[in-house]
């Protein structure tokens, strides 16, 4: 009976896994087909493995420029989020009073606000800052990075806050007695112990920022500044969609995230569990 239940569970897991992987299969196999072959049977394997459509997609979407833009925006945003959120969470945990609890609850509450309700007021505020304070918040990568930090800091603070509670305060007190400054206590003692949750936050933020289309589409208008998701827009016209080139472009888009995730995925479940529960 137990063996039968185990087999049923394994078969069910395989079916579910195939269902989730089916869009990736469709995307990859159709990236090698011409338009007639694609429309004839989207599920069939391609008759040849020519990379002709990948070359055309790279040229049409200006792939390497968009890749550089995405790397710059994503890496800088994630690094700043990790630095600021970890320090903020540490101070909120170690100064346990009413004000710190209120600030923490504000961070948690902002996680519940959908971006769609904020996007138009946000663009109006960024436009006002550009016009009146002459700070280029729109149509610049730095402005997009600033907004990314604001939208991803809350979750990072929440996860760090739960994880830091498990760090023994005695270690910090011992370092202080040895003459370590507050800055040194955090970066030399506390932050190295946050490796698991830091990698988890980095994974979640990299995936979210790399795949984000809506915020960059609102804030970046110059074609030279477009990120990878924006560059795939070239394949989706008002009346026609170049599906084979679009599939090739989308396949190249997800490769960097898959590589990053494959190296760091073992930390994600452990980090989320420890950060959210403790």
C-alpha positions in Angstrom: 0.0 0.0 0.0 2.8 2.4 0.9 4.7 1.5 -2.2 1.6 2.2 -4.3 1.0 5.5 -2.7 4.7 6.4 -3.3 4.4 5.6 -7.0 1.3 7.6 -7.4 2.9 10.6 -5.6 5.9 10.3 -7.9 3.9 10.1 -11.0 1.8 13.1 -9.9 5.0 15.1 -9.3 6.3 14.2 -12.7 3.0 15.3 -14.4 3.0 18.6 -12.5 6.7 19.2 -13.3 6.0 18.6 -17.0 3.1 20.9 -16.9 5.3 23.7 -15.5 8.1 23.0 -17.9 5.9 22.8 -21.0 6.0 26.6 -21.7 9.8 26.5 -21.7 9.8 23.5 -24.0 7.4 25.3 -26.4 9.6 28.4 -26.3 12.8 26.6 -27.0 11.7 24.3 -29.8 9.9 27.1 -31.6 12.9 29.4 -31.5 14.5 27.1 -34.1 11.5 27.0 -36.5 10.6 29.2 -39.4 7.1 30.8 -39.3 5.4 28.1 -41.5 6.8 25.3 -39.4 5.8 27.0 -36.2 2.2 27.5 -37.3 2.0 24.0 -38.7 2.7 22.3 -35.3 3.9 24.3 -32.3 4.6 21.2 -30.2 6.7 19.3 -32.7 10.5 19.2 -32.6 12.2 21.5 -35.2 13.5 19.8 -38.4 16.9 21.5 -38.0 18.9 23.3 -35.2 19.9 26.4 -37.1 20.8 29.4 -35.0 19.7 31.7 -37.8 16.8 33.1 -35.8 18.9 33.7 -32.7 21.3 35.8 -34.8 18.4 37.8 -36.2 16.9 38.3 -32.7 20.3 39.5 -31.3 20.5 42.1 -34.1 16.8 43.2 -33.9 16.6 43.6 -30.1 20.1 45.0 -29.8 20.7 42.2 -27.4 24.2 42.9 -26.0 23.3 46.5 -25.2 20.1 45.5 -23.5 22.0 42.7 -21.6 24.5 45.3 -20.3 21.7 47.6 -19.2 19.9 44.8 -17.4 23.1 43.6 -15.7 23.9 47.2 -14.6 20.5 47.9 -13.2 20.0 44.5 -11.6 23.5 44.2 -9.9 23.6 47.8 -8.6 20.0 47.6 -7.3 20.5 44.2 -5.6 23.8 45.3 -3.9 22.3 48.5 -2.5 19.2 46.7 -1.4 21.3 44.1 0.5 23.5 46.7 2.1 20.7 49.1 3.2 18.1 46.5 4.2 20.6 44.4 6.3 21.7 47.4 8.2 18.2 48.7 8.7 16.9 45.3 9.9 19.9 45.0 12.3 19.2 48.3 13.9 15.4 47.6 14.2 16.1 44.3 15.9 18.8 45.6 18.3 16.8 48.8 19.2 13.6 47.0 20.3 11.3 49.8 21.3 7.9 51.1 20.2 9.3 53.3 17.4 11.4 50.4 15.9 8.3 48.1 15.9 6.2 50.8 14.2 8.9 51.3 11.5 9.1 47.5 11.0 5.3 47.3 10.6 5.4 50.1 8.1 7.9 48.1 6.0 5.7 45.0 6.3 2.6 47.0 5.4 4.2 48.4 2.2 4.6 44.8 1.0 0.9 44.5 0.6 0.4 47.5 -1.7 0.2 46.5 -5.4 2.5 48.3 -7.7 -0.3 49.1 -10.1 -1.9 51.4 -7.6 1.3 53.4 -7.2 2.7 53.6 -10.8 0.9 56.7 -12.0 1.4 58.8 -8.8 5.0 57.5 -8.8 5.7 58.7 -12.3 4.1 62.1 -11.4 6.3 62.5 -8.4 9.4 61.5 -10.4 8.4 63.9 -13.1 8.0 66.7 -10.5 11.5 65.9 -9.1 13.0 66.1 -12.6 11.3 69.4 -13.4 11.6 71.3 -10.2 14.7 69.8 -8.5 16.5 69.0 -11.8 17.4 65.5 -10.7 17.0 63.1 -13.7 14.8 60.4 -12.1 13.1 59.5 -15.4 14.8 58.0 -18.5 17.9 57.2 -16.6 19.2 53.9 -15.2 20.0 55.6 -11.9 16.4 56.7 -11.5 15.2 53.1 -12.2 17.7 51.8 -9.7 16.4 54.3 -7.1 12.8 53.0 -7.6 13.9 49.4 -7.6 15.5 49.9 -4.2 12.3 51.4 -2.8 10.1 48.6 -4.1 12.3 45.7 -3.0 13.6 47.0 0.4 10.5 46.1 2.4 10.7 42.3 1.7 14.5 42.4 2.3 14.1 44.1 5.7 11.3 41.6 6.6 13.5 38.6 5.8 16.6 40.0 7.4 14.7 41.0 10.5 13.6 37.5 11.2 17.0 36.0 10.5 18.9 38.5 12.7 16.9 37.6 15.7 18.8 34.2 15.7 22.2 35.9 15.9 23.5 35.8 19.5 23.9 39.3 20.9 26.7 38.0 23.0 28.9 37.9 20.0 28.3 41.6 19.3 28.9 42.5 23.0 32.2 40.6 23.0 33.4 42.4 19.8 32.4 45.7 21.4 34.5 44.9 24.5 37.4 44.1 22.2 37.2 47.7 20.8 35.2 47.1 17.7 33.1 50.0 16.5 29.4 49.6 15.7 30.2 49.7 12.0 32.8 47.0 12.5 30.5 44.9 14.7 27.9 44.7 11.9 30.3 44.1 8.9 32.8 41.8 10.7 30.5 39.9 13.0 26.8 40.1 12.0 26.8 40.3 8.2 29.0 37.2 7.6 26.4 35.2 9.6 23.7 36.4 7.2 25.1 34.5 4.1 22.1 32.3 3.6 19.4 34.9 3.8 21.5 37.4 1.8 21.8 34.9 -1.1 18.0 34.2 -0.8 17.2 37.9 -1.1 19.7 38.3 -4.0 18.0 35.4 -5.9 14.5 36.8 -5.4 15.5 40.3 -6.3 17.6 39.3 -9.3 14.7 37.3 -10.7 12.2 40.1 -10.0 14.3 42.9 -11.4 15.6 41.0 -14.4 12.1 40.1 -15.6 10.4 43.4 -14.7 8.8 45.0 -17.7 6.3 47.5 -16.2 8.5 49.8 -14.2 11.3 50.1 -16.9 8.6 50.7 -19.5 7.2 53.6 -17.5 10.6 55.2 -16.6 12.8 54.5 -19.7 11.9 56.0 -23.1 15.3 56.1 -24.8 15.9 52.9 -26.9 19.6 52.9 -25.9 18.6 52.5 -22.2 16.2 49.6 -22.6 16.6 46.5 -20.6 16.2 42.9 -21.8 12.4 42.7 -21.2 11.8 46.0 -23.0 14.0 44.9 -26.0 11.7 41.9 -26.6 8.9 44.3 -27.3 10.4 44.7 -30.8 8.9 41.4 -31.8 5.3 42.2 -30.8 3.9 44.6 -33.3 0.4 46.1 -33.3 -0.8 43.8 -36.1 1.8 41.1 -36.4 4.0 39.1 -34.0 7.3 37.5 -35.1 6.9 34.4 -33.0 10.1 32.5 -33.9 12.3 35.6 -33.3 10.4 36.4 -30.1 10.9 32.8 -28.8 14.7 33.1 -29.6 14.9 36.4 -27.8 12.9 35.1 -24.8 15.1 32.0 -24.6 18.3 34.2 -24.5 16.6 36.4 -21.9 16.0 33.6 -19.3 19.5 32.0 -19.7 21.4 34.4 -17.3 18.7 33.9 -14.6 18.7 30.1 -15.0 22.5 30.1 -14.7 22.4 32.3 -11.6 19.6 30.3 -10.0 21.3 27.0 -10.7 24.3 28.0 -8.6 22.4 29.6 -5.7 19.0 27.7 -5.6 20.1 25.4 -2.6 20.0 28.5 -0.4 16.5 29.8 -1.3 14.3 27.4 0.6 16.5 27.4 3.7 16.9 31.2 3.7 13.2 31.9 3.3 12.2 29.4 6.1 14.8 30.7 8.5 14.2 34.4 7.8 10.4 34.3 7.9 9.9 32.0 10.9 12.6 32.9 13.4 
